[in-house]
């Protein structure tokens, strides 16, 4: 058995009436809009052993090249993970070397928005150079084959306030309307928060839709 895994698989369903997501005990999961079966934004797998979710987050040490998962799934760090499922929230914590990692998932009670907040704290004396990697397997339909008609794009958007700040976004649009979701667009937005809690500018270093290139 995997020492990092709980004795039994668990998921937490985070949802409002029109939008939702599930998060497992190892930090994987998927997201839907409107209908959890017919309009999966990211892929779902009914496999309690493999837990191949459609969304994963990884960290990489840019000095050593070492890569590990935010959750205790594939590529997990060889450290204990702490999992907390609560009403409206799921939080995973672990410490690898001098880095404390905390990841929290939640869904807005009204809007069709999910937030994943990842907090990194360096407990050592040496500066760290890390990269955060998100992997999203778009579906925007009922079957994984529906991804074949999804088109992706990068956009730099201005926030609708007086701050004049811009945010980087990845857009995924379903071009096939046979199931009623044509021209529906899902998005991933990156925002950085400083140690003082104030939002800052975060830019995507790179992105790809080529699975081979990613891995």
C-alpha positions in Angstrom: 0.0 0.0 0.0 1.0 3.6 -0.5 2.0 5.1 2.9 0.9 8.5 1.7 -2.7 7.5 1.0 -5.6 7.2 3.4 -6.9 3.8 4.2 -10.0 4.5 2.0 -10.6 6.9 -0.8 -12.5 10.1 0.0 -13.9 13.0 -2.0 -15.4 16.4 -1.1 -18.1 17.8 -3.3 -17.9 21.6 -3.5 -20.9 23.0 -5.4 -23.6 25.6 -5.8 -26.8 25.0 -7.8 -25.2 25.6 -11.2 -21.5 24.8 -10.8 -19.3 22.4 -8.9 -16.2 20.4 -8.3 -15.0 17.4 -6.4 -11.6 17.1 -4.7 -10.1 13.8 -3.6 -7.9 13.0 -0.6 -4.9 13.2 -2.9 -5.7 16.6 -4.4 -7.1 15.5 -7.8 -10.6 16.1 -9.1 -12.7 17.6 -11.8 -15.1 20.5 -12.4 -18.5 20.8 -14.1 -21.0 23.4 -15.0 -24.7 23.0 -15.1 -24.7 19.2 -15.3 -22.0 17.1 -13.6 -22.3 14.3 -16.2 -23.1 16.0 -19.5 -20.9 19.1 -19.1 -17.6 18.1 -17.5 -15.3 21.1 -17.8 -12.4 18.8 -16.9 -12.2 15.0 -17.1 -13.7 12.7 -14.5 -12.6 9.1 -13.8 -14.6 6.6 -11.8 -11.5 4.8 -10.6 -11.0 4.7 -6.9 -7.6 3.0 -7.2 -5.9 5.1 -9.8 -7.8 8.4 -9.0 -6.9 9.9 -12.4 -8.5 13.3 -12.0 -8.7 16.0 -14.7 -6.9 18.6 -12.7 -3.5 18.4 -10.8 -1.0 20.8 -9.4 2.8 20.2 -9.1 5.8 22.1 -7.8 9.2 22.0 -9.2 12.6 23.1 -7.7 14.2 25.0 -10.6 17.7 24.4 -9.1 17.5 20.6 -8.8 14.7 19.9 -11.3 12.9 17.9 -8.7 9.1 17.7 -9.3 6.5 16.7 -6.8 2.7 16.9 -6.4 0.8 19.3 -4.2 -1.3 16.3 -3.1 -0.4 12.8 -2.1 -1.2 11.3 -5.5 1.2 10.6 -8.4 4.6 12.2 -7.9 3.9 12.8 -4.2 6.8 14.0 -2.1 8.2 11.4 0.4 6.7 13.2 3.3 3.4 13.0 5.3 0.4 14.9 3.9 -2.4 16.3 6.0 -5.9 16.4 4.5 -8.8 18.3 5.8 -12.3 18.1 4.2 -14.8 20.6 5.6 -18.0 22.2 4.5 -17.2 24.3 1.5 -13.4 23.7 1.7 -10.7 21.1 1.2 -7.2 21.8 2.4 -4.0 19.7 1.9 -0.8 20.5 3.7 2.8 19.1 3.6 6.3 20.1 4.2 9.2 19.2 1.8 12.6 20.4 3.0 12.3 24.0 4.0 9.0 24.6 2.1 5.6 24.5 3.8 2.9 24.0 1.2 -0.8 24.6 1.8 -3.4 24.2 -1.0 -7.1 25.0 -0.4 -10.0 24.4 -2.8 -13.4 26.1 -2.7 -16.3 27.0 -4.9 -18.1 30.4 -4.9 -21.6 30.1 -3.3 -23.1 32.0 -6.2 -20.8 32.4 -9.2 -19.5 29.7 -11.5 -16.0 30.0 -10.1 -13.7 27.7 -8.3 -10.6 29.0 -6.4 -7.5 27.0 -5.6 -5.2 28.9 -3.2 -1.7 27.6 -2.9 0.4 29.2 -0.1 4.2 28.6 0.0 6.3 29.5 3.0 10.1 29.2 3.1 11.2 28.1 6.6 14.9 28.0 5.7 17.6 30.6 5.3 18.3 30.0 1.6 16.2 31.6 -1.1 14.1 29.2 -3.1 13.3 29.1 -6.8 10.1 27.2 -7.5 7.7 26.8 -10.4 4.0 26.0 -10.0 2.5 23.8 -12.7 -1.2 23.2 -13.3 -2.4 20.4 -15.6 -6.0 20.7 -16.8 -7.5 18.0 -19.1 -10.3 20.0 -20.8 -13.5 18.1 -21.9 -16.4 20.6 -21.9 -18.8 17.8 -22.6 -19.8 14.3 -21.5 -16.9 12.2 -22.9 -13.2 12.6 -23.0 -13.4 12.4 -26.8 -15.3 15.8 -26.7 -11.9 17.4 -26.0 -11.1 17.0 -29.7 -13.3 20.0 -30.6 -12.0 22.2 -27.7 -9.9 25.2 -28.8 -7.6 26.9 -26.4 -6.1 30.4 -26.3 -4.1 32.8 -24.1 -5.4 36.2 -23.1 -4.1 39.1 -21.0 -7.1 40.8 -19.5 -7.5 44.1 -17.7 -9.3 43.9 -14.4 -12.6 45.8 -14.3 -11.5 48.2 -11.6 -9.4 51.3 -11.1 -6.2 49.3 -10.4 -5.1 49.1 -14.1 -3.8 45.6 -13.2 -3.9 42.8 -15.8 -4.3 39.1 -15.3 -3.2 36.2 -17.5 -5.9 33.7 -18.5 -6.1 30.5 -20.4 -9.4 30.1 -22.3 -10.9 26.8 -23.5 -13.9 27.0 -25.9 -16.0 24.0 -27.0 -16.6 24.5 -30.7 -19.0 21.6 -31.2 -22.6 22.5 -30.3 -24.1 19.0 -30.7 -24.7 18.6 -26.9 -25.8 22.2 -26.4 -22.4 23.5 -25.0 -21.1 25.0 -28.2 -19.3 28.3 -27.8 -19.1 27.7 -24.0 -15.8 28.9 -22.6 -14.0 27.7 -19.4 -11.0 29.6 -18.1 -8.1 29.5 -15.7 -6.8 32.8 -14.2 -3.6 33.2 -12.3 -3.3 35.7 -9.5 -0.4 36.3 -7.1 -0.8 37.4 -3.5 2.1 38.9 -1.5 3.1 38.2 2.1 1.0 41.3 3.1 -2.1 39.7 1.6 -2.3 42.3 -1.3 -2.9 41.0 -4.8 -0.1 41.3 -7.2 0.7 40.7 -10.8 1.3 37.1 -11.8 2.3 36.0 -15.3 2.2 32.6 -16.9 5.8 31.6 -17.7 4.7 29.3 -20.4 1.8 27.0 -21.4 1.1 24.2 -23.9 -1.7 22.0 -25.2 0.7 19.3 -26.1 0.8 16.6 -23.5 4.1 15.2 -24.7 5.7 18.7 -24.5 4.3 19.2 -21.0 5.7 16.0 -19.5 
